[in-house]
Amino acid sequence: MPHLGWRALFAVGGVLPLIILLGVAFRLPESLRYLVVKNKDHSQIAKIVSMLNADITIDSETQFIF
């Protein structure tokens, strides 16, 4: 690849991370705070809280307050 020069390395080092960022950005879940503040799906919030702490008991009456 010596014929491509330093510009090719600069492009790969700059463009490739941007492409990866776009791919990852759409796969990341919403934050727990966002879900609670926006009153999103209770089961989705409960699932995340259960993953963080399995000792917490969550039922349909549980209210999430931020």
Secondary structure, DSSP 8 states (H G I E B T S, - for coil): -TTTHHHHHHHHHHHHHHHHHHHHHTTS---HHHHHHTT--HHHHHHHHHHH-TT----TT-----
